[in-house]
């Protein structure tokens, strides 16, 4: 479909979200979390996401 604003993306409703991560726990109260996500099989859309969380109890 073409409109006055230019070509529009396809109506692509299916995708796959792939996520992998690591969690770290220590007895002294330090915890951490690292995750990476990638969305696959979309025609006009790319998504990569990185998440890092650190917690320190003192």
PDBQT receptor file of N, H, CA, C and O in Angstrom, charges set to zero:
ATOM      1  N   UNK A   1       0.840  -1.181   0.000  1.00  0.00    +0.000 N 
ATOM      2  CA  UNK A   1       0.000   0.000   0.000  1.00  0.00    +0.000 C 
ATOM      3  C   UNK A   1       0.879   1.236   0.000  1.00  0.00    +0.000 C 
ATOM      4  O   UNK A   1       1.830   1.312   0.779  1.00  0.00    +0.000 OA
ATOM      5  N   UNK A   2       0.589   2.195  -0.843  1.00  0.00    +0.000 N 
ATOM      6  H   UNK A   2      -0.183   2.133  -1.476  1.00  0.00    +0.000 HD
ATOM      7  CA  UNK A   2       1.352   3.432  -0.904  1.00  0.00    +0.000 C 
ATOM      8  C   UNK A   2       0.414   4.594  -0.609  1.00  0.00    +0.000 C 
ATOM      9  O   UNK A   2      -0.668   4.692  -1.186  1.00  0.00    +0.000 OA
ATOM     10  N   UNK A   3       0.835   5.470   0.291  1.00  0.00    +0.000 N 
ATOM     11  H   UNK A   3       1.715   5.391   0.760  1.00  0.00    +0.000 HD
ATOM     12  CA  UNK A   3       0.073   6.663   0.656  1.00  0.00    +0.000 C 
ATOM     13  C   UNK A   3       0.957   7.871   0.458  1.00  0.00    +0.000 C 
ATOM     14  O   UNK A   3       2.115   7.728   0.068  1.00  0.00    +0.000 OA
ATOM     15  N   UNK A   4       0.438   9.067   0.720  1.00  0.00    +0.000 N 
ATOM     16  H   UNK A   4      -0.504   9.183   1.037  1.00  0.00    +0.000 HD
ATOM     17  CA  UNK A   4       1.210  10.287   0.488  1.00  0.00    +0.000 C 
ATOM     18  C   UNK A   4       2.447  10.392   1.380  1.00  0.00    +0.000 C 
ATOM     19  O   UNK A   4       3.366  11.147   1.065  1.00  0.00    +0.000 OA
ATOM     20  N   UNK A   5       2.484   9.647   2.487  1.00  0.00    +0.000 N 
ATOM     21  H   UNK A   5       1.737   9.034   2.743  1.00  0.00    +0.000 HD
ATOM     22  CA  UNK A   5       3.658   9.678   3.370  1.00  0.00    +0.000 C 
ATOM     23  C   UNK A   5       4.715   8.651   2.984  1.00  0.00    +0.000 C 
ATOM     24  O   UNK A   5       5.753   8.568   3.641  1.00  0.00    +0.000 OA
ATOM     25  N   UNK A   6       4.480   7.870   1.938  1.00  0.00    +0.000 N 
ATOM     26  H   UNK A   6       3.637   7.938   1.404  1.00  0.00    +0.000 HD
ATOM     27  CA  UNK A   6       5.446   6.874   1.496  1.00  0.00    +0.000 C 
ATOM     28  C   UNK A   6       4.955   5.464   1.743  1.00  0.00    +0.000 C 
ATOM     29  O   UNK A   6       3.835   5.270   2.217  1.00  0.00    +0.000 OA
ATOM     30  N   UNK A   7       5.786   4.468   1.426  1.00  0.00    +0.000 N 
ATOM     31  H   UNK A   7       6.696   4.625   1.041  1.00  0.00    +0.000 HD
ATOM     32  CA  UNK A   7       5.377   3.076   1.606  1.00  0.00    +0.000 C 
ATOM     33  C   UNK A   7       5.165   2.731   3.075  1.00  0.00    +0.000 C 
ATOM     34  O   UNK A   7       5.870   3.226   3.954  1.00  0.00    +0.000 OA
ATOM     35  N   UNK A   8       4.198   1.887   3.317  1.00  0.00    +0.000 N 
ATOM     36  H   UNK A   8       3.626   1.484   2.603  1.00  0.00    +0.000 HD
ATOM     37  CA  UNK A   8       3.873   1.457   4.671  1.00  0.00    +0.000 C 
ATOM     38  C   UNK A   8       4.409   0.040   4.902  1.00  0.00    +0.000 C 
ATOM     39  O   UNK A   8       4.524  -0.731   3.949  1.00  0.00    +0.000 OA
ATOM     40  N   UNK A   9       4.743  -0.320   6.162  1.00  0.00    +0.000 N 
ATOM     41  H   UNK A   9       4.650   0.307   6.936  1.00  0.00    +0.000 HD
ATOM     42  CA  UNK A   9       5.220  -1.676   6.428  1.00  0.00    +0.000 C 
ATOM     43  C   UNK A   9       4.120  -2.714   6.215  1.00  0.00    +0.000 C 
ATOM     44  O   UNK A   9       2.929  -2.403   6.245  1.00  0.00    +0.000 OA
ATOM     45  N   UNK A  10       4.551  -3.945   6.002  1.00  0.00    +0.000 N 
ATOM     46  H   UNK A  10       5.518  -4.198   5.978  1.00  0.00    +0.000 HD
ATOM     47  CA  UNK A  10       3.596  -5.033   5.829  1.00  0.00    +0.000 C 
ATOM     48  C   UNK A  10       2.846  -5.291   7.123  1.00  0.00    +0.000 C 
ATOM     49  O   UNK A  10       3.326  -4.955   8.205  1.00  0.00    +0.000 OA
ATOM     50  N   UNK A  11       1.665  -5.888   7.010  1.00  0.00    +0.000 N 
ATOM     51  H   UNK A  11       1.275  -6.162   6.130  1.00  0.00    +0.000 HD
ATOM     52  CA  UNK A  11       0.885  -6.274   8.187  1.00  0.00    +0.000 C 
ATOM     53  C   UNK A  11       1.381  -7.649   8.641  1.00  0.00    +0.000 C 
ATOM     54  O   UNK A  11       0.742  -8.670   8.385  1.00  0.00    +0.000 OA
ATOM     55  N   UNK A  12       2.526  -7.655   9.318  1.00  0.00    +0.000 N 
ATOM     56  H   UNK A  12       3.045  -6.825   9.526  1.00  0.00    +0.000 HD
ATOM     57  CA  UNK A  12       3.223  -8.876   9.724  1.00  0.00    +0.000 C 
ATOM     58  C   UNK A  12       2.987  -9.099  11.212  1.00  0.00    +0.000 C 
ATOM     59  O   UNK A  12       3.617  -8.447  12.044  1.00  0.00    +0.000 OA
ATOM     60  N   UNK A  13       2.084 -10.014  11.551  1.00  0.00    +0.000 N 
ATOM     61  H   UNK A  13       1.572 -10.543  10.875  1.00  0.00    +0.000 HD
ATOM     62  CA  UNK A  13       1.687 -10.191  12.949  1.00  0.00    +0.000 C 
ATOM     63  C   UNK A  13       2.417 -11.317  13.661  1.00  0.00    +0.000 C 
ATOM     64  O   UNK A  13       2.229 -11.487  14.866  1.00  0.00    +0.000 OA
ATOM     65  N   UNK A  14       3.239 -12.090  12.969  1.00  0.00    +0.000 N 
ATOM     66  H   UNK A  14       3.391 -11.951  11.990  1.00  0.00    +0.000 HD
ATOM     67  CA  UNK A  14       3.916 -13.197  13.642  1.00  0.00    +0.000 C 
ATOM     68  C   UNK A  14       5.407 -12.893  13.820  1.00  0.00    +0.000 C 
ATOM     69  O   UNK A  14       6.032 -12.265  12.965  1.00  0.00    +0.000 OA
ATOM     70  N   UNK A  15       5.956 -13.345  14.931  1.00  0.00    +0.000 N 
ATOM     71  H   UNK A  15       5.449 -13.856  15.626  1.00  0.00    +0.000 HD
ATOM     72  CA  UNK A  15       7.373 -13.176  15.190  1.00  0.00    +0.000 C 
ATOM     73  C   UNK A  15       7.817 -14.166  16.260  1.00  0.00    +0.000 C 
ATOM     74  O   UNK A  15       7.002 -14.870  16.857  1.00  0.00    +0.000 OA
ATOM     75  N   UNK A  16       9.123 -14.205  16.488  1.00  0.00    +0.000 N 
ATOM     76  H   UNK A  16       9.785 -13.633  16.003  1.00  0.00    +0.000 HD
ATOM     77  CA  UNK A  16       9.723 -15.035  17.526  1.00  0.00    +0.000 C 
ATOM     78  C   UNK A  16      10.602 -14.133  18.368  1.00  0.00    +0.000 C 
ATOM     79  O   UNK A  16      11.409 -13.375  17.831  1.00  0.00    +0.000 OA
ATOM     80  N   UNK A  17      10.454 -14.207  19.684  1.00  0.00    +0.000 N 
ATOM     81  H   UNK A  17       9.799 -14.824  20.120  1.00  0.00    +0.000 HD
ATOM     82  CA  UNK A  17      11.305 -13.444  20.594  1.00  0.00    +0.000 C 
ATOM     83  C   UNK A  17      12.247 -14.426  21.272  1.00  0.00    +0.000 C 
ATOM     84  O   UNK A  17      11.810 -15.290  22.033  1.00  0.00    +0.000 OA
ATOM     85  N   UNK A  18      13.546 -14.292  20.995  1.00  0.00    +0.000 N 
ATOM     86  H   UNK A  18      13.901 -13.591  20.377  1.00  0.00    +0.000 HD
ATOM     87  CA  UNK A  18      14.576 -15.163  21.543  1.00  0.00    +0.000 C 
ATOM     88  C   UNK A  18      15.314 -14.398  22.642  1.00  0.00    +0.000 C 
ATOM     89  O   UNK A  18      15.818 -13.301  22.401  1.00  0.00    +0.000 OA
ATOM     90  N   UNK A  19      15.379 -14.971  23.844  1.00  0.00    +0.000 N 
ATOM     91  H   UNK A  19      14.970 -15.862  24.039  1.00  0.00    +0.000 HD
ATOM     92  CA  UNK A  19      16.010 -14.310  24.981  1.00  0.00    +0.000 C 
ATOM     93  C   UNK A  19      16.967 -15.272  25.666  1.00  0.00    +0.000 C 
ATOM     94  O   UNK A  19      16.654 -16.447  25.860  1.00  0.00    +0.000 OA
ATOM     95  N   UNK A  20      18.153 -14.753  26.035  1.00  0.00    +0.000 N 
ATOM     96  H   UNK A  20      18.408 -13.799  25.877  1.00  0.00    +0.000 HD
ATOM     97  CA  UNK A  20      19.133 -15.523  26.797  1.00  0.00    +0.000 C 
ATOM     98  C   UNK A  20      19.700 -14.611  27.868  1.00  0.00    +0.000 C 
ATOM     99  O   UNK A  20      19.828 -13.405  27.657  1.00  0.00    +0.000 OA
ATOM    100  N   UNK A  21      20.042 -15.181  29.017  1.00  0.00    +0.000 N 
ATOM    101  H   UNK A  21      19.939 -16.161  29.188  1.00  0.00    +0.000 HD
ATOM    102  CA  UNK A  21      20.559 -14.342  30.078  1.00  0.00    +0.000 C 
ATOM    103  C   UNK A  21      21.286 -15.121  31.150  1.00  0.00    +0.000 C 
ATOM    104  O   UNK A  21      21.301 -16.352  31.157  1.00  0.00    +0.000 OA
ATOM    105  N   UNK A  22      21.897 -14.363  32.066  1.00  0.00    +0.000 N 
ATOM    106  H   UNK A  22      21.885 -13.363  32.060  1.00  0.00    +0.000 HD
ATOM    107  CA  UNK A  22      22.652 -14.923  33.176  1.00  0.00    +0.000 C 
ATOM    108  C   UNK A  22      22.261 -14.162  34.437  1.00  0.00    +0.000 C 
ATOM    109  O   UNK A  22      22.123 -12.939  34.417  1.00  0.00    +0.000 OA
ATOM    110  N   UNK A  23      22.084 -14.894  35.531  1.00  0.00    +0.000 N 
ATOM    111  H   UNK A  23      22.195 -15.887  35.548  1.00  0.00    +0.000 HD
ATOM    112  CA  UNK A  23      21.829 -14.277  36.837  1.00  0.00    +0.000 C 
ATOM    113  C   UNK A  23      22.931 -14.673  37.798  1.00  0.00    +0.000 C 
ATOM    114  O   UNK A  23      23.404 -15.809  37.779  1.00  0.00    +0.000 OA
ATOM    115  N   UNK A  24      23.344 -13.726  38.646  1.00  0.00    +0.000 N 
ATOM    116  H   UNK A  24      22.960 -12.802  38.661  1.00  0.00    +0.000 HD
ATOM    117  CA  UNK A  24      24.437 -13.950  39.592  1.00  0.00    +0.000 C 
ATOM    118  C   UNK A  24      23.972 -13.580  40.991  1.00  0.00    +0.000 C 
ATOM    119  O   UNK A  24      23.435 -12.492  41.199  1.00  0.00    +0.000 OA
ATOM    120  N   UNK A  25      24.171 -14.463  41.940  1.00  0.00    +0.000 N 
ATOM    121  H   UNK A  25      24.608 -15.347  41.771  1.00  0.00    +0.000 HD
ATOM    122  CA  UNK A  25      23.812 -14.215  43.329  1.00  0.00    +0.000 C 
ATOM    123  C   UNK A  25      25.031 -14.500  44.201  1.00  0.00    +0.000 C 
ATOM    124  O   UNK A  25      25.721 -15.501  44.012  1.00  0.00    +0.000 OA
ATOM    125  N   UNK A  26      25.286 -13.610  45.156  1.00  0.00    +0.000 N 
ATOM    126  H   UNK A  26      24.725 -12.796  45.310  1.00  0.00    +0.000 HD
ATOM    127  CA  UNK A  26      26.399 -13.793  46.085  1.00  0.00    +0.000 C 
ATOM    128  C   UNK A  26      25.885 -13.632  47.508  1.00  0.00    +0.000 C 
ATOM    129  O   UNK A  26      24.972 -12.841  47.747  1.00  0.00    +0.000 OA
ATOM    130  N   UNK A  27      26.452 -14.366  48.451  1.00  0.00    +0.000 N 
ATOM    131  H   UNK A  27      27.193 -15.009  48.257  1.00  0.00    +0.000 HD
ATOM    132  CA  UNK A  27      25.998 -14.345  49.848  1.00  0.00    +0.000 C 
ATOM    133  C   UNK A  27      26.171 -12.975  50.502  1.00  0.00    +0.000 C 
ATOM    134  O   UNK A  27      25.451 -12.652  51.447  1.00  0.00    +0.000 OA
ATOM    135  N   UNK A  28      27.109 -12.167  50.018  1.00  0.00    +0.000 N 
ATOM    136  H   UNK A  28      27.694 -12.429  49.251  1.00  0.00    +0.000 HD
ATOM    137  CA  UNK A  28      27.351 -10.855  50.626  1.00  0.00    +0.000 C 
ATOM    138  C   UNK A  28      26.309  -9.802  50.236  1.00  0.00    +0.000 C 
ATOM    139  O   UNK A  28      26.363  -8.678  50.734  1.00  0.00    +0.000 OA
ATOM    140  N   UNK A  29      25.365 -10.144  49.360  1.00  0.00    +0.000 N 
ATOM    141  H   UNK A  29      25.321 -11.058  48.955  1.00  0.00    +0.000 HD
ATOM    142  CA  UNK A  29      24.304  -9.212  48.996  1.00  0.00    +0.000 C 
ATOM    143  C   UNK A  29      24.443  -8.603  47.615  1.00  0.00    +0.000 C 
ATOM    144  O   UNK A  29      23.667  -7.716  47.262  1.00  0.00    +0.000 OA
ATOM    145  N   UNK A  30      25.405  -9.049  46.824  1.00  0.00    +0.000 N 
ATOM    146  H   UNK A  30      26.036  -9.770  47.111  1.00  0.00    +0.000 HD
ATOM    147  CA  UNK A  30      25.568  -8.551  45.460  1.00  0.00    +0.000 C 
ATOM    148  C   UNK A  30      24.813  -9.491  44.521  1.00  0.00    +0.000 C 
ATOM    149  O   UNK A  30      25.031 -10.702  44.539  1.00  0.00    +0.000 OA
ATOM    150  N   UNK A  31      23.933  -8.929  43.709  1.00  0.00    +0.000 N 
ATOM    151  H   UNK A  31      23.756  -7.944  43.695  1.00  0.00    +0.000 HD
ATOM    152  CA  UNK A  31      23.212  -9.706  42.703  1.00  0.00    +0.000 C 
ATOM    153  C   UNK A  31      23.285  -8.983  41.366  1.00  0.00    +0.000 C 
ATOM    154  O   UNK A  31      23.436  -7.762  41.318  1.00  0.00    +0.000 OA
ATOM    155  N   UNK A  32      23.179  -9.732  40.302  1.00  0.00    +0.000 N 
ATOM    156  H   UNK A  32      23.057 -10.723  40.341  1.00  0.00    +0.000 HD
ATOM    157  CA  UNK A  32      23.225  -9.136  38.978  1.00  0.00    +0.000 C 
ATOM    158  C   UNK A  32      22.420  -9.948  37.987  1.00  0.00    +0.000 C 
ATOM    159  O   UNK A  32      22.169 -11.136  38.189  1.00  0.00    +0.000 OA
ATOM    160  N   UNK A  33      22.024  -9.296  36.926  1.00  0.00    +0.000 N 
ATOM    161  H   UNK A  33      22.228  -8.331  36.762  1.00  0.00    +0.000 HD
ATOM    162  CA  UNK A  33      21.220  -9.922  35.880  1.00  0.00    +0.000 C 
ATOM    163  C   UNK A  33      21.614  -9.297  34.543  1.00  0.00    +0.000 C 
ATOM    164  O   UNK A  33      21.640  -8.073  34.413  1.00  0.00    +0.000 OA
ATOM    165  N   UNK A  34      21.919 -10.134  33.552  1.00  0.00    +0.000 N 
ATOM    166  H   UNK A  34      21.897 -11.128  33.658  1.00  0.00    +0.000 HD
ATOM    167  CA  UNK A  34      22.227  -9.673  32.206  1.00  0.00    +0.000 C 
ATOM    168  C   UNK A  34      21.372 -10.469  31.234  1.00  0.00    +0.000 C 
ATOM    169  O   UNK A  34      21.358 -11.698  31.287  1.00  0.00    +0.000 OA
ATOM    170  N   UNK A  35      20.656  -9.780  30.341  1.00  0.00    +0.000 N 
ATOM    171  H   UNK A  35      20.668  -8.782  30.298  1.00  0.00    +0.000 HD
ATOM    172  CA  UNK A  35      19.804 -10.443  29.350  1.00  0.00    +0.000 C 
ATOM    173  C   UNK A  35      20.003  -9.815  27.972  1.00  0.00    +0.000 C 
ATOM    174  O   UNK A  35      20.239  -8.614  27.842  1.00  0.00    +0.000 OA
ATOM    175  N   UNK A  36      19.901 -10.660  26.953  1.00  0.00    +0.000 N 
ATOM    176  H   UNK A  36      19.709 -11.636  27.059  1.00  0.00    +0.000 HD
ATOM    177  CA  UNK A  36      19.917 -10.211  25.566  1.00  0.00    +0.000 C 
ATOM    178  C   UNK A  36      18.696 -10.803  24.874  1.00  0.00    +0.000 C 
ATOM    179  O   UNK A  36      18.428 -11.998  24.998  1.00  0.00    +0.000 OA
ATOM    180  N   UNK A  37      17.954  -9.969  24.146  1.00  0.00    +0.000 N 
ATOM    181  H   UNK A  37      18.171  -8.998  24.046  1.00  0.00    +0.000 HD
ATOM    182  CA  UNK A  37      16.761 -10.424  23.413  1.00  0.00    +0.000 C 
ATOM    183  C   UNK A  37      16.860  -9.989  21.961  1.00  0.00    +0.000 C 
ATOM    184  O   UNK A  37      17.377  -8.914  21.658  1.00  0.00    +0.000 OA
ATOM    185  N   UNK A  38      16.355 -10.842  21.057  1.00  0.00    +0.000 N 
ATOM    186  H   UNK A  38      15.934 -11.715  21.303  1.00  0.00    +0.000 HD
ATOM    187  CA  UNK A  38      16.303 -10.532  19.632  1.00  0.00    +0.000 C 
ATOM    188  C   UNK A  38      14.967 -10.997  19.087  1.00  0.00    +0.000 C 
ATOM    189  O   UNK A  38      14.539 -12.123  19.340  1.00  0.00    +0.000 OA
ATOM    190  N   UNK A  39      14.313 -10.128  18.340  1.00  0.00    +0.000 N 
ATOM    191  H   UNK A  39      14.661  -9.213  18.134  1.00  0.00    +0.000 HD
ATOM    192  CA  UNK A  39      13.038 -10.473  17.695  1.00  0.00    +0.000 C 
ATOM    193  C   UNK A  39      13.335 -10.911  16.267  1.00  0.00    +0.000 C 
ATOM    194  O   UNK A  39      14.039 -10.223  15.527  1.00  0.00    +0.000 OA
ATOM    195  N   UNK A  40      12.786 -12.069  15.887  1.00  0.00    +0.000 N 
ATOM    196  H   UNK A  40      12.214 -12.628  16.488  1.00  0.00    +0.000 HD
ATOM    197  CA  UNK A  40      13.072 -12.673  14.586  1.00  0.00    +0.000 C 
ATOM    198  C   UNK A  40      11.805 -12.810  13.750  1.00  0.00    +0.000 C 
ATOM    199  O   UNK A  40      10.692 -12.722  14.270  1.00  0.00    +0.000 OA
ATOM    200  N   UNK A  41      11.981 -13.021  12.478  1.00  0.00    +0.000 N 
ATOM    201  H   UNK A  41      12.885 -13.092  12.056  1.00  0.00    +0.000 HD
ATOM    202  CA  UNK A  41      10.961 -13.317  11.447  1.00  0.00    +0.000 C 
ATOM    203  C   UNK A  41       9.996 -12.175  11.165  1.00  0.00    +0.000 C 
ATOM    204  O   UNK A  41       8.899 -12.431  10.668  1.00  0.00    +0.000 OA
ATOM    205  N   UNK A  42      10.345 -10.946  11.454  1.00  0.00    +0.000 N 
ATOM    206  H   UNK A  42      11.236 -10.738  11.858  1.00  0.00    +0.000 HD
ATOM    207  CA  UNK A  42       9.515  -9.804  11.067  1.00  0.00    +0.000 C 
ATOM    208  C   UNK A  42      10.012  -9.254   9.744  1.00  0.00    +0.000 C 
ATOM    209  O   UNK A  42      11.220  -9.200   9.514  1.00  0.00    +0.000 OA
ATOM    210  N   UNK A  43       9.113  -8.848   8.879  1.00  0.00    +0.000 N 
ATOM    211  H   UNK A  43       8.131  -8.891   9.066  1.00  0.00    +0.000 HD
ATOM    212  CA  UNK A  43       9.474  -8.391   7.541  1.00  0.00    +0.000 C 
ATOM    213  C   UNK A  43      10.118  -7.003   7.555  1.00  0.00    +0.000 C 
ATOM    214  O   UNK A  43      11.133  -6.797   6.890  1.00  0.00    +0.000 OA
ATOM    215  N   UNK A  44       9.558  -6.059   8.288  1.00  0.00    +0.000 N 
ATOM    216  H   UNK A  44       8.734  -6.227   8.828  1.00  0.00    +0.000 HD
ATOM    217  CA  UNK A  44      10.030  -4.668   8.246  1.00  0.00    +0.000 C 
ATOM    218  C   UNK A  44      10.439  -4.146   9.622  1.00  0.00    +0.000 C 
ATOM    219  O   UNK A  44      10.307  -2.952   9.888  1.00  0.00    +0.000 OA
ATOM    220  N   UNK A  45      10.932  -5.016  10.494  1.00  0.00    +0.000 N 
ATOM    221  H   UNK A  45      11.039  -5.986  10.278  1.00  0.00    +0.000 HD
ATOM    222  CA  UNK A  45      11.178  -4.584  11.871  1.00  0.00    +0.000 C 
ATOM    223  C   UNK A  45      12.337  -5.384  12.449  1.00  0.00    +0.000 C 
ATOM    224  O   UNK A  45      12.354  -6.611  12.349  1.00  0.00    +0.000 OA
ATOM    225  N   UNK A  46      13.300  -4.703  13.048  1.00  0.00    +0.000 N 
ATOM    226  H   UNK A  46      13.285  -3.706  13.129  1.00  0.00    +0.000 HD
ATOM    227  CA  UNK A  46      14.414  -5.344  13.753  1.00  0.00    +0.000 C 
ATOM    228  C   UNK A  46      14.406  -4.879  15.193  1.00  0.00    +0.000 C 
ATOM    229  O   UNK A  46      14.173  -3.701  15.464  1.00  0.00    +0.000 OA
ATOM    230  N   UNK A  47      14.658  -5.786  16.117  1.00  0.00    +0.000 N 
ATOM    231  H   UNK A  47      14.847  -6.743  15.896  1.00  0.00    +0.000 HD
ATOM    232  CA  UNK A  47      14.713  -5.410  17.533  1.00  0.00    +0.000 C 
ATOM    233  C   UNK A  47      15.799  -6.220  18.231  1.00  0.00    +0.000 C 
ATOM    234  O   UNK A  47      15.798  -7.450  18.186  1.00  0.00    +0.000 OA
ATOM    235  N   UNK A  48      16.724  -5.518  18.875  1.00  0.00    +0.000 N 
ATOM    236  H   UNK A  48      16.725  -4.518  18.911  1.00  0.00    +0.000 HD
ATOM    237  CA  UNK A  48      17.730  -6.101  19.749  1.00  0.00    +0.000 C 
ATOM    238  C   UNK A  48      17.640  -5.360  21.073  1.00  0.00    +0.000 C 
ATOM    239  O   UNK A  48      17.537  -4.134  21.099  1.00  0.00    +0.000 OA
ATOM    240  N   UNK A  49      17.677  -6.106  22.174  1.00  0.00    +0.000 N 
ATOM    241  H   UNK A  49      17.761  -7.102  22.153  1.00  0.00    +0.000 HD
ATOM    242  CA  UNK A  49      17.524  -5.475  23.487  1.00  0.00    +0.000 C 
ATOM    243  C   UNK A  49      18.554  -6.068  24.447  1.00  0.00    +0.000 C 
ATOM    244  O   UNK A  49      18.744  -7.282  24.504  1.00  0.00    +0.000 OA
ATOM    245  N   UNK A  50      19.217  -5.182  25.204  1.00  0.00    +0.000 N 
ATOM    246  H   UNK A  50      19.062  -4.195  25.158  1.00  0.00    +0.000 HD
ATOM    247  CA  UNK A  50      20.182  -5.592  26.224  1.00  0.00    +0.000 C 
ATOM    248  C   UNK A  50      19.725  -5.004  27.543  1.00  0.00    +0.000 C 
ATOM    249  O   UNK A  50      19.360  -3.830  27.617  1.00  0.00    +0.000 OA
ATOM    250  N   UNK A  51      19.746  -5.831  28.594  1.00  0.00    +0.000 N 
ATOM    251  H   UNK A  51      20.042  -6.784  28.534  1.00  0.00    +0.000 HD
ATOM    252  CA  UNK A  51      19.326  -5.387  29.932  1.00  0.00    +0.000 C 
ATOM    253  C   UNK A  51      20.394  -5.810  30.929  1.00  0.00    +0.000 C 
ATOM    254  O   UNK A  51      20.839  -6.957  30.915  1.00  0.00    +0.000 OA
ATOM    255  N   UNK A  52      20.807  -4.888  31.794  1.00  0.00    +0.000 N 
ATOM    256  H   UNK A  52      20.445  -3.956  31.806  1.00  0.00    +0.000 HD
ATOM    257  CA  UNK A  52      21.781  -5.162  32.844  1.00  0.00    +0.000 C 
ATOM    258  C   UNK A  52      21.275  -4.543  34.136  1.00  0.00    +0.000 C 
ATOM    259  O   UNK A  52      20.982  -3.349  34.189  1.00  0.00    +0.000 OA
ATOM    260  N   UNK A  53      21.174  -5.358  35.172  1.00  0.00    +0.000 N 
ATOM    261  H   UNK A  53      21.412  -6.328  35.128  1.00  0.00    +0.000 HD
ATOM    262  CA  UNK A  53      20.746  -4.905  36.487  1.00  0.00    +0.000 C 
ATOM    263  C   UNK A  53      21.761  -5.369  37.527  1.00  0.00    +0.000 C 
ATOM    264  O   UNK A  53      22.163  -6.533  37.536  1.00  0.00    +0.000 OA
ATOM    265  N   UNK A  54      22.173  -4.452  38.403  1.00  0.00    +0.000 N 
ATOM    266  H   UNK A  54      21.847  -3.507  38.395  1.00  0.00    +0.000 HD
ATOM    267  CA  UNK A  54      23.091  -4.781  39.485  1.00  0.00    +0.000 C 
ATOM    268  C   UNK A  54      22.497  -4.245  40.787  1.00  0.00    +0.000 C 
ATOM    269  O   UNK A  54      22.004  -3.118  40.842  1.00  0.00    +0.000 OA
ATOM    270  N   UNK A  55      22.551  -5.070  41.832  1.00  0.00    +0.000 N 
ATOM    271  H   UNK A  55      22.951  -5.985  41.788  1.00  0.00    +0.000 HD
ATOM    272  CA  UNK A  55      22.065  -4.638  43.144  1.00  0.00    +0.000 C 
ATOM    273  C   UNK A  55      23.128  -4.958  44.185  1.00  0.00    +0.000 C 
ATOM    274  O   UNK A  55      23.671  -6.063  44.219  1.00  0.00    +0.000 OA
ATOM    275  N   UNK A  56      23.418  -3.971  45.038  1.00  0.00    +0.000 N 
ATOM    276  H   UNK A  56      22.977  -3.074  45.011  1.00  0.00    +0.000 HD
ATOM    277  CA  UNK A  56      24.397  -4.152  46.102  1.00  0.00    +0.000 C 
ATOM    278  C   UNK A  56      23.768  -3.717  47.417  1.00  0.00    +0.000 C 
ATOM    279  O   UNK A  56      23.363  -2.564  47.567  1.00  0.00    +0.000 OA
ATOM    280  N   UNK A  57      23.688  -4.634  48.362  1.00  0.00    +0.000 N 
ATOM    281  H   UNK A  57      24.017  -5.570  48.240  1.00  0.00    +0.000 HD
ATOM    282  CA  UNK A  57      23.195  -4.317  49.699  1.00  0.00    +0.000 C 
ATOM    283  C   UNK A  57      24.376  -3.910  50.575  1.00  0.00    +0.000 C 
ATOM    284  O   UNK A  57      25.394  -4.600  50.630  1.00  0.00    +0.000 OA
ATOM    285  N   UNK A  58      24.219  -2.761  51.269  1.00  0.00    +0.000 N 
ATOM    286  H   UNK A  58      23.392  -2.200  51.224  1.00  0.00    +0.000 HD
ATOM    287  CA  UNK A  58      25.285  -2.338  52.195  1.00  0.00    +0.000 C 
ATOM    288  C   UNK A  58      24.692  -1.622  53.376  1.00  0.00    +0.000 C 
ATOM    289  O   UNK A  58      25.424  -1.190  54.266  1.00  0.00    +0.000 OA
TER     290      UNK A  58
